[in-house]
């Protein structure tokens, strides 16, 4: 099942989600492949930011997003 949605529809409420980004050659960093990152919308920078605080702007152009998958639950130990 493909749940990727256009980046224009990504939530801008600070919640985390996955973004799919196409490489952008900045002259400083060159990405070889399209990539998937955990990200969120940062209202202050008005940009999609990687979890952990790195800014996506000059390096990755996000084109699609999808919700994060449900985290696994740990079975209780007997």
URUR-V513876 format. One record per run of one state. SS is the DSSP state (2 for helix, 1 for strand, 0 for the rest). FROM is the first residue (numbers start at 1). TO is the last residue. If there is no record, write none. Layout:
# URUR-V513876
SS;FROM;TO
SS;FROM;TO
This chain:
# URUR-V513876
0;1;4
1;5;6
2;7;9
0;10;16
1;17;23
0;24;34
1;35;42
0;43;46
1;47;50
0;51;54
1;55;55
0;56;59
1;60;67
0;68;78
